[in-house]
């Protein structure tokens, strides 16, 4: 909210949110027990009016500093605190605590340590708890700083007497105080448990995506070429889900989203379109003898609706990760399959060994079934014969190596379990439509850029385009 809106709220005598008044009682008891100086901040990033006496008293951490830096000798109204020279520092810290839905610790220029935690009501940010009262540096440092900044305005003895009121705060102690403050904030926030967990989960997701974006910014400086959409990573994502490797799936999903965000700045709809196509792709992979197609399509429609309803990258990312988690349990989950245990053992053995030459006898032996019977069971219940299944996995791995490494094609063939390069090229082309060399040359069959034209009329129609 702007400063004008804050001033208007003060002039009209707007009542303090009852939850903030309740927070004042709780945090005051916290301050008495811990020795911390406490403050309740409203949604406009201003101390609530009920804090005026504390904010203008001698125990206020910032008062002495503020009087000197802003030349305010006396504060008569809570609104005057808006002229605090460190206002932006505190606002940014509060925003960070909101962003990560947790405690945020920071230090001011004079060396005072602060920590803050957000408050919510019905999933809406309504303010924060802000505490200080401990110095993170030797007392002589803030004294020297103020003496230099306001030479002749105060004597050293007076400054030393003032700052001696504030004890030294060790990092472990401050972290413990911040954790306790967060517990208080979460207990005060209405419907906070689920919402706090959602925000924490989303902040963790965005942190991982931010790491990927930083890598992309270094690889593709402004004004240069942009990365193309990695279709091979979509294949790798499906492969990870088939294996039941959710961690690898999440990493690949974040890589896909990072490239979409990087190449489509401020084009949220375009990213939504690609998310829809990705979900359709995953849904198709989930159709198997153990998962009836009509059930998958019904769930798929629910997923598509959730994607359409998202309003931000954070929401979209969270929905996609939720879908990924559920899809991992659906793709080749063997639920309802008669020989589930045998097939599960066989599949894990295949995933551990498919990059070398393995025989039907070896795989069947792991499953506990005879080779002929296993071959029949595998085809009937997995929907494809063992040879096709192995070749598909090997081609997916080869695709990754072709686009992600400089290995010779003959070496890739051997590393993926093919007997020779000729046989490898034949199988690879049967799955991808191009030779391994052509696939590498085209960068994995990727497209040069993403635009709304890459999406079908059907999906554009979902958004009224």
C-alpha positions, 0 to 999 in steps of 0.5 A: 500500500502506498504512503498516501493510503497509509496517511489517509488511514491515519487521518480517518481514524481507521480502527486497528485490526483486532487480530493485530491488537491480539498480536500486541498482547502476545508479542508484549509478553514475548518481549517481557520474557526475552528482553526483546524490543517488540513492535506490531506492524500493520499491512501498510508497514506502519506501527499500529497506533497503540504502539506510539508510547513504546515507539517514542520511549527511550527503550525503542531500538531505533529512536535515538538513531532516528532522532539523529539521522532525521533531525526529529527531536520529538514524535507526537504522532504515529504517522511521523514514524513514516519518516524513519530513514531506515523505513525501506530496509524494514519494509523489504525485510517484512516483504522477504518474511512474507515471501518465504512465510518464515522468520527473517533476520537482518542487521541495520547500519548501526549493528542492531539485529532485527527479526520479523515474521508475517501475520495472515488472516484468511490467507491475506497478509495483514501485518507482521511482528518486528523485534530487535533490542540486541546489538550484533557488534561491539558497542563502540562501533555504533557510537563511532558511526554516530559520532562521525555522522553527527560530529559535535551533536552528541558527546561520546559518553552520552552515546555510550550510556544510551547504547549500553541499554542493549545487550550483545546478541549472539547469532544462535540466540537471535535465531532461537528468538526468531523461531519463537516469534514465528511460532507466535505469528503462526498461532495468531494467524487465522487458517495459518497452518495450511496457508503457511505450509503452502507459501513455504512450499512455493517459496522453496520451489521458486528458490530452486527455479531461481537457481536455474534462472541464474544459470540460464542468465549466465549461459545466455547474456542479454542480446544473445541467443535464447535457449530452445525448448528442450523436448528431450527433457519432457521425455526424460521427465516421463522416463523418471516418472516411469521409474518412480523417481519423483526427485528427478522428476521435480528437478526436470520439471523445474528445468522446463519451467525455468526455460519457459520463464526465461524465454517468455518474460511477462507472457504468463498465458504462453507458459500456461499453454505449455503447461497444459500440453505437458500435462496432456503428455503426462496423462497419455503416459499414465494410460496403461492396463493398470489405469483405465483411460477414462479414469485418467482423462477424468483426472486430466480434465481436473488438472487442466481446470486447475492450471487454467485457474492459476493466476501467477507463476508461483501458483502454476508451479505449485499445481504442476508439482502436485500433478507430478506427485500424483502422476508418479503414482499413476504411471506404471504403478501396477495397481490392480495388476495380478503379477504386480510384485514380479513386474515391479522387481523386473522393472527396477532391475531393468532400470538399473541395468538397461544401459548394458546388454541384458537377457530375457532370462536374467530379467525373468529370473529376478521376477521369479517367473519362467522366461516364456511366462514372464514374456507373456505376462509382461506384454499383456500387462505392460502393453508392449513387449520387453524388447520394445520397452528396453529399446524405448528406455535406451533411446531416451537415455541416448537422446539425453547423451546426444544433446547433453554431452559430446560423446561419440555416437558409437560410444553412446550406442555402447553406453546405452546397451546397443550391440553396435552403432548400426543397430543403434541408428536403426532403433533410434530412428524408429522411435524418433524419426531421425538418425542419432546424428541428425537428432544431435544436429537439430539439438534434440528436435527442439523448437527455436522459440515459444509462442502462442502459435505453438499451441493448438486451436483447442488449447488456445480456445480454453483461454478464449483466444 
